[in-house]
């Protein structure tokens, strides 16, 4: 999967990410990967479900990968943060 078919989920409104996914799918991308960490995981799930149920009904869920990433804070200590990758596939 190329880097251009990846949507990184952050703190923006859900509709911004939905628009990004729908735009990529309509421009011919056969699959789009949603990536999120920490508190944005629930927003990524919302994006996937809204795209599937309201905008592009023939999109399915491909693979879902969960992991833990170690981040270094400004103070120099390390903390673990959960991460998720949700693959949306057309057809």
Secondary structure, 3 states (H helix, E strand, C coil): CCHHHEEECCCCCHHHHHHHHHHHHHCCCCEEEEEEEHHHHHHHHHHHHHHHHHHCCCEEEEEEEEEEEEEECCCCCEEEEEEEEEEEEEC
